[in-house]
């Protein structure tokens, strides 16, 4: 889908804003539901800073905090 329409055009329920520069992409696979937290480092560069299997309805705060810390450590 991202390749077909471009990431900026992918909306809910597939992609959602989490906090600050952090976004979440929702994935489904054989193992269940997964989430990847990412930031856009440059216009055409996306960096996934955390991926995990979702076990609860809400994204755990610890996952968000870890992703934000990793995003902060990225070089521009």
N, CA, C and O atoms as a printed pandas DataFrame, in Angstrom:
     atom_number atom_name residue_name chain_id  residue_number  x_coord  y_coord  z_coord
0              1         N          UNK        A               1    0.820   -1.190    0.000
1              2        CA          UNK        A               1    0.000    0.000    0.000
2              3         C          UNK        A               1    0.868    1.261    0.000
3              4         O          UNK        A               1    0.594    2.213   -0.730
4              5         N          UNK        A               2    1.915    1.256    0.825
5              6        CA          UNK        A               2    2.801    2.420    0.890
6              7         C          UNK        A               2    3.460    2.660   -0.462
7              8         O          UNK        A               2    3.573    3.801   -0.910
8              9         N          UNK        A               3    3.889    1.594   -1.101
9             10        CA          UNK        A               3    4.523    1.728   -2.401
10            11         C          UNK        A               3    3.537    2.253   -3.445
11            12         O          UNK        A               3    3.907    3.035   -4.321
12            13         N          UNK        A               4    2.292    1.820   -3.345
13            14        CA          UNK        A               4    1.293    2.209   -4.340
14            15         C          UNK        A               4    0.847    3.664   -4.203
15            16         O          UNK        A               4    0.719    4.363   -5.209
16            17         N          UNK        A               5    0.609    4.130   -2.982
17            18        CA          UNK        A               5    0.043    5.468   -2.801
18            19         C          UNK        A               5    0.969    6.447   -2.093
19            20         O          UNK        A               5    0.687    7.644   -2.059
20            21         N          UNK        A               6    2.081    5.953   -1.521
21            22        CA          UNK        A               6    2.999    6.817   -0.783
22            23         C          UNK        A               6    2.604    6.913    0.681
23            24         O          UNK        A               6    1.418    6.982    1.005
24            25         N          UNK        A               7    3.580    6.919    1.556
25            26        CA          UNK        A               7    3.329    6.931    3.001
26            27         C          UNK        A               7    2.456    8.097    3.472
27            28         O          UNK        A               7    1.581    7.882    4.310
28            29         N          UNK        A               8    2.654    9.322    2.971
29            30        CA          UNK        A               8    1.800   10.425    3.435
30            31         C          UNK        A               8    0.311   10.225    3.139
31            32         O          UNK        A               8   -0.538   10.847    3.777
32            33         N          UNK        A               9   -0.001    9.366    2.179
33            34        CA          UNK        A               9   -1.397    9.146    1.809
34            35         C          UNK        A               9   -2.029    7.935    2.489
35            36         O          UNK        A               9   -3.215    7.672    2.289
36            37         N          UNK        A              10   -1.269    7.202    3.279
37            38        CA          UNK        A              10   -1.817    6.074    4.033
38            39         C          UNK        A              10   -2.362    6.630    5.348
39            40         O          UNK        A              10   -1.637    7.270    6.109
40            41         N          UNK        A              11   -3.613    6.384    5.600
41            42        CA          UNK        A              11   -4.292    6.956    6.785
42            43         C          UNK        A              11   -4.784    5.851    7.718
43            44         O          UNK        A              11   -4.509    4.670    7.506
44            45         N          UNK        A              12   -5.514    6.258    8.750
45            46        CA          UNK        A              12   -6.150    5.311    9.668
46            47         C          UNK        A              12   -6.962    4.311    8.872
47            48         O          UNK        A              12   -7.543    4.714    7.864
48            49         N          UNK        A              13   -7.048    3.102    9.218
49            50        CA          UNK        A              13   -6.544    2.471   10.433
50            51         C          UNK        A              13   -5.140    1.894   10.287
51            52         O          UNK        A              13   -4.674    1.204   11.194
52            53         N          UNK        A              14   -4.455    2.150    9.186
53            54        CA          UNK        A              14   -3.151    1.540    8.943
54            55         C          UNK        A              14   -2.002    2.287    9.605
55            56         O          UNK        A              14   -1.050    1.666   10.079
56            57         N          UNK        A              15   -2.081    3.589    9.642
57            58        CA          UNK        A              15   -1.027    4.433   10.200
58            59         C          UNK        A              15   -1.667    5.442   11.139
59            60         O          UNK        A              15   -2.729    5.991   10.843
60            61         N          UNK        A              16   -1.024    5.682   12.264
61            62        CA          UNK        A              16   -1.550    6.671   13.199
62            63         C          UNK        A              16   -0.438    7.413   13.915
63            64         O          UNK        A              16    0.642    6.865   14.137
64            65         N          UNK        A              17   -0.700    8.650   14.272
65            66        CA          UNK        A              17    0.261    9.469   15.018
66            67         C          UNK        A              17    0.230    9.044   16.478
67            68         O          UNK        A              17   -0.841    8.848   17.053
68            69         N          UNK        A              18    1.411    8.901   17.076
69            70        CA          UNK        A              18    1.498    8.498   18.474
70            71         C          UNK        A              18    1.778    9.701   19.352
71            72         O          UNK        A              18    0.957   10.079   20.188
72            73         N          UNK        A              19    2.956   10.307   19.155
73            74        CA          UNK        A              19    3.339   11.477   19.949
74            75         C          UNK        A              19    4.574   12.106   19.323
75            76         O          UNK        A              19    5.473   11.400   18.866
76            77         N          UNK        A              20    4.617   13.427   19.304
77            78        CA          UNK        A              20    5.779   14.126   18.754
78            79         C          UNK        A              20    6.042   13.695   17.323
79            80         O          UNK        A              20    5.156   13.755   16.471
80            81         N          UNK        A              21    7.275   13.257   17.065
81            82        CA          UNK        A              21    7.657   12.820   15.725
82            83         C          UNK        A              21    7.391   11.339   15.496
83            84         O          UNK        A              21    7.722   10.809   14.436
84            85         N          UNK        A              22    6.801   10.670   16.468
85            86        CA          UNK        A              22    6.601    9.220   16.426
86            87         C          UNK        A              22    5.263    8.836   15.814
87            88         O          UNK        A              22    4.216    9.368   16.184
88            89         N          UNK        A              23    5.318    7.891   14.859
89            90        CA          UNK        A              23    4.138    7.357   14.188
90            91         C          UNK        A              23    4.100    5.857   14.349
91            92         O          UNK        A              23    5.129    5.235   14.615
92            93         N          UNK        A              24    2.927    5.263   14.192
93            94        CA          UNK        A              24    2.754    3.826   14.336
94            95         C          UNK        A              24    2.125    3.265   13.069
95            96         O          UNK        A              24    1.146    3.809   12.557
96            97         N          UNK        A              25    2.689    2.185   12.574
97            98        CA          UNK        A              25    2.087    1.482   11.451
98            99         C          UNK        A              25    1.588    0.140   11.970
99           100         O          UNK        A              25    2.298   -0.566   12.687
100          101         N          UNK        A              26    0.374   -0.195   11.604
101          102        CA          UNK        A              26   -0.264   -1.409   12.091
102          103         C          UNK        A              26   -0.096   -2.514   11.058
103          104         O          UNK        A              26   -0.362   -2.319    9.872
104          105         N          UNK        A              27    0.346   -3.667   11.520
105          106        CA          UNK        A              27    0.638   -4.793   10.637
106          107         C          UNK        A              27   -0.115   -6.028   11.105
107          108         O          UNK        A              27   -0.298   -6.235   12.305
108          109         N          UNK        A              28   -0.547   -6.843   10.162
109          110        CA          UNK        A              28   -1.165   -8.129   10.469
110          111         C          UNK        A              28   -0.390   -9.210    9.750
111          112         O          UNK        A              28   -0.019   -9.050    8.587
112          113         N          UNK        A              29   -0.146  -10.311   10.441
113          114        CA          UNK        A              29    0.566  -11.422    9.838
114          115         C          UNK        A              29    0.108  -12.732   10.446
115          116         O          UNK        A              29   -0.837  -12.768   11.234
116          117         N          UNK        A              30    0.779  -13.798   10.079
117          118        CA          UNK        A              30    0.426  -15.119   10.590
118          119         C          UNK        A              30    0.575  -15.203   12.101
119          120         O          UNK        A              30   -0.181  -15.916   12.762
120          121         N          UNK        A              31    1.540  -14.483   12.651
121          122        CA          UNK        A              31    1.798  -14.518   14.091
122          123         C          UNK        A              31    0.832  -13.638   14.880
123          124         O          UNK        A              31    0.843  -13.673   16.111
124          125         N          UNK        A              32    0.012  -12.864   14.214
125          126        CA          UNK        A              32   -0.934  -11.994   14.899
126          127         C          UNK        A              32   -0.758  -10.544   14.502
127          128         O          UNK        A              32   -0.319  -10.229   13.396
128          129         N          UNK        A              33   -1.109   -9.675   15.422
129          130        CA          UNK        A              33   -1.056   -8.242   15.175
130          131         C          UNK        A              33    0.264   -7.687   15.700
131          132         O          UNK        A              33    0.668   -7.973   16.827
132          133         N          UNK        A              34    0.931   -6.888   14.865
133          134        CA          UNK        A              34    2.199   -6.275   15.261
134          135         C          UNK        A              34    2.119   -4.776   15.028
135          136         O          UNK        A              34    1.260   -4.285   14.296
136          137         N          UNK        A              35    3.020   -4.075   15.659
137          138        CA          UNK        A              35    3.134   -2.635   15.493
138          139         C          UNK        A              35    4.584   -2.283   15.232
139          140         O          UNK        A              35    5.491   -2.907   15.783
140          141         N          UNK        A              36    4.800   -1.292   14.399
141          142        CA          UNK        A              36    6.126   -0.741   14.179
142          143         C          UNK        A              36    6.036    0.753   14.431
143          144         O          UNK        A              36    5.205    1.442   13.838
144          145         N          UNK        A              37    6.879    1.245   15.296
145          146        CA          UNK        A              37    6.929    2.670   15.602
146          147         C          UNK        A              37    8.069    3.269   14.775
147          148         O          UNK        A              37    9.178    2.734   14.756
148          149         N          UNK        A              38    7.790    4.373   14.098
149          150        CA          UNK        A              38    8.784    4.943   13.193
150          151         C          UNK        A              38    8.774    6.458   13.229
151          152         O          UNK        A              38    7.837    7.091   13.714
152          153         N          UNK        A              39    9.853    7.014   12.699
153          154        CA          UNK        A              39    9.975    8.469   12.514
154          155         C          UNK        A              39   10.404    8.697   11.071
155          156         O          UNK        A              39   10.989    7.818   10.438
156          157         N          UNK        A              40   10.108    9.879   10.563
157          158        CA          UNK        A              40   10.609   10.258    9.247
158          159         C          UNK        A              40   11.832   11.134    9.486
159          160         O          UNK        A              40   11.729   12.253    9.988
160          161         N          UNK        A              41   12.991   10.599    9.116
161          162        CA          UNK        A              41   14.242   11.311    9.352
162          163         C          UNK        A              41   14.467   12.398    8.308
163          164         O          UNK        A              41   14.992   13.468    8.619
164          165         N          UNK        A              42   14.075   12.126    7.086
165          166        CA          UNK        A              42   14.125   13.090    5.994
166          167         C          UNK        A              42   12.890   12.836    5.158
167          168         O          UNK        A              42   12.136   11.900    5.423
168          169         N          UNK        A              43   12.683   13.649    4.169
169          170        CA          UNK        A              43   11.461   13.543    3.375
170          171         C          UNK        A              43   11.223   12.138    2.813
171          172         O          UNK        A              43   10.088   11.661    2.814
172          173         N          UNK        A              44   12.261   11.480    2.341
173          174        CA          UNK        A              44   12.108   10.153    1.740
174          175         C          UNK        A              44   12.723    9.043    2.592
175          176         O          UNK        A              44   12.960    7.946    2.087
176          177         N          UNK        A              45   12.984    9.303    3.862
177          178        CA          UNK        A              45   13.632    8.317    4.724
178          179         C          UNK        A              45   12.784    8.056    5.957
179          180         O          UNK        A              45   12.488    8.966    6.731
180          181         N          UNK        A              46   12.399    6.794    6.126
181          182        CA          UNK        A              46   11.636    6.378    7.296
182          183         C          UNK        A              46   12.511    5.427    8.104
183          184         O          UNK        A              46   13.114    4.512    7.545
184          185         N          UNK        A              47   12.584    5.638    9.411
185          186        CA          UNK        A              47   13.384    4.782   10.283
186          187         C          UNK        A              47   12.458    4.135   11.298
187          188         O          UNK        A              47   11.812    4.820   12.091
188          189         N          UNK        A              48   12.400    2.808   11.268
189          190        CA          UNK        A              48   11.620    2.069   12.263
190          191         C          UNK        A              48   12.491    1.953   13.503
191          192         O          UNK        A              48   13.578    1.375   13.461
192          193         N          UNK        A              49   12.010    2.502   14.597
193          194        CA          UNK        A              49   12.795    2.525   15.827
194          195         C          UNK        A              49   12.366    1.447   16.824
195          196         O          UNK        A              49   13.076    1.175   17.792
196          197         N          UNK        A              50   11.204    0.837   16.587
197          198        CA          UNK        A              50   10.748   -0.233   17.473
198          199         C          UNK        A              50    9.634   -1.015   16.785
199          200         O          UNK        A              50    8.734   -0.427   16.186
200          201         N          UNK        A              51    9.696   -2.325   16.873
201          202        CA          UNK        A              51    8.636   -3.196   16.367
202          203         C          UNK        A              51    8.330   -4.226   17.450
203          204         O          UNK        A              51    9.238   -4.718   18.121
204          205         N          UNK        A              52    7.058   -4.549   17.618
205          206        CA          UNK        A              52    6.676   -5.492   18.666
206          207         C          UNK        A              52    5.337   -6.126   18.324
207          208         O          UNK        A              52    4.570   -5.597   17.520
208          209         N          UNK        A              53    5.068   -7.269   18.949
209          210        CA          UNK        A              53    3.782   -7.950   18.822
210          211         C          UNK        A              53    2.836   -7.317   19.833
211          212         O          UNK        A              53    3.156   -7.203   21.016
212          213         N          UNK        A              54    1.704   -6.921   19.363
213          214        CA          UNK        A              54    0.745   -6.235   20.225
214          215         C          UNK        A              54   -0.080   -7.257   21.003
215          216         O          UNK        A              54   -0.670   -8.171   20.427
216          217         N          UNK        A              55   -0.109   -7.081   22.332
217          218        CA          UNK        A              55   -0.842   -8.003   23.193
218          219         C          UNK        A              55   -2.003   -7.325   23.912
219          220         O          UNK        A              55   -2.889   -7.994   24.445
220          221         N          UNK        A              56   -1.993   -6.004   23.924
221          222        CA          UNK        A              56   -3.056   -5.233   24.571
222          223         C          UNK        A              56   -3.669   -4.281   23.562
223          224         O          UNK        A              56   -3.114   -4.054   22.486
224          225         N          UNK        A              57   -4.816   -3.726   23.917
225          226        CA          UNK        A              57   -5.479   -2.794   23.002
226          227         C          UNK        A              57   -4.684   -1.511   22.835
227          228         O          UNK        A              57   -4.629   -0.949   21.741
228          229         N          UNK        A              58   -4.072   -1.047   23.908
229          230        CA          UNK        A              58   -3.325    0.206   23.872
230          231         C          UNK        A              58   -1.824   -0.072   23.775
231          232         O          UNK        A              58   -1.321   -1.018   24.382
232          233         N          UNK        A              59   -1.116    0.757   23.010
233          234        CA          UNK        A              59    0.336    0.611   22.898
234          235         C          UNK        A              59    0.969    0.927   24.247
235          236         O          UNK        A              59    0.735    2.001   24.801
236          237         N          UNK        A              60    1.770    0.005   24.785
237          238        CA          UNK        A              60    2.386    0.230   26.106
238          239         C          UNK        A              60    3.277    1.465   26.127
239          240         O          UNK        A              60    4.015    1.731   25.179
240          241         N          UNK        A              61    3.197    2.202   27.203
241          242        CA          UNK        A              61    3.994    3.419   27.370
242          243         C          UNK        A              61    5.487    3.112   27.274
243          244         O          UNK        A              61    6.252    3.920   26.745
244          245         N          UNK        A              62    5.906    1.957   27.778
245          246        CA          UNK        A              62    7.328    1.593   27.728
246          247         C          UNK        A              62    7.812    1.457   26.284
247          248         O          UNK        A              62    8.951    1.811   25.979
248          249         N          UNK        A              63    6.963    0.952   25.399
249          250        CA          UNK        A              63    7.323    0.834   23.977
250          251         C          UNK        A              63    7.455    2.219   23.345
251          252         O          UNK        A              63    8.375    2.468   22.566
252          253         N          UNK        A              64    6.538    3.107   23.683
253          254        CA          UNK        A              64    6.583    4.479   23.160
254          255         C          UNK        A              64    7.826    5.201   23.665
255          256         O          UNK        A              64    8.518    5.865   22.893
256          257         N          UNK        A              65    8.110    5.072   24.956
257          258        CA          UNK        A              65    9.279    5.743   25.531
258          259         C          UNK        A              65   10.578    5.234   24.907
259          260         O          UNK        A              65   11.475    6.022   24.607
260          261         N          UNK        A              66   10.678    3.923   24.713
261          262        CA          UNK        A              66   11.869    3.350   24.093
262          263         C          UNK        A              66   12.021    3.857   22.654
263          264         O          UNK        A              66   13.122    4.218   22.237
264          265         N          UNK        A              67   10.944    3.884   21.913
265          266        CA          UNK        A              67   10.982    4.369   20.529
266          267         C          UNK        A              67   11.388    5.838   20.474
267          268         O          UNK        A              67   12.188    6.227   19.623
268          269         N          UNK        A              68   10.847    6.652   21.366
269          270        CA          UNK        A              68   11.206    8.078   21.395
270          271         C          UNK        A              68   12.680    8.260   21.732
271          272         O          UNK        A              68   13.339    9.127   21.158
272          273         N          UNK        A              69   13.209    7.457   22.653
273          274        CA          UNK        A              69   14.626    7.547   23.004
274          275         C          UNK        A              69   15.495    7.174   21.806
275          276         O          UNK        A              69   16.484    7.849   21.518
276          277         N          UNK        A              70   15.129    6.114   21.118
277          278        CA          UNK        A              70   15.897    5.690   19.931
278          279         C          UNK        A              70   15.820    6.754   18.828
279          280         O          UNK        A              70   16.808    7.013   18.141
280          281         N          UNK        A              71   14.659    7.359   18.667
281          282        CA          UNK        A              71   14.507    8.420   17.654
282          283         C          UNK        A              71   15.394    9.613   17.994
283          284         O          UNK        A              71   15.985   10.232   17.109
284          285         N          UNK        A              72   15.478    9.922   19.270
285          286        CA          UNK        A              72   16.296   11.040   19.719
286          287         C          UNK        A              72   17.777   10.794   19.427
287          288         O          UNK        A              72   18.532   11.728   19.159
288          289         N          UNK        A              73   18.180    9.519   19.483
289          290        CA          UNK        A              73   19.584    9.157   19.261
290          291         C          UNK        A              73   19.981    9.120   17.796
291          292         O          UNK        A              73   21.165    8.991   17.484
292          293         N          UNK        A              74   19.002    9.233   16.877
293          294        CA          UNK        A              74   19.301    9.198   15.448
294          295         C          UNK        A              74   20.078   10.435   15.021
295          296         O          UNK        A              74   19.867   11.531   15.541
296          297         N          UNK        A              75   20.960   10.245   14.084
297          298        CA          UNK        A              75   21.669   11.393   13.510
298          299         C          UNK        A              75   20.833   11.946   12.374
299          300         O          UNK        A              75   20.238   11.172   11.623
300          301         N          UNK        A              76   20.768   13.270   12.222
301          302        CA          UNK        A              76   19.958   13.867   11.139
302          303         C          UNK        A              76   20.469   13.528    9.766
303          304         O          UNK        A              76   19.890   13.959    8.769
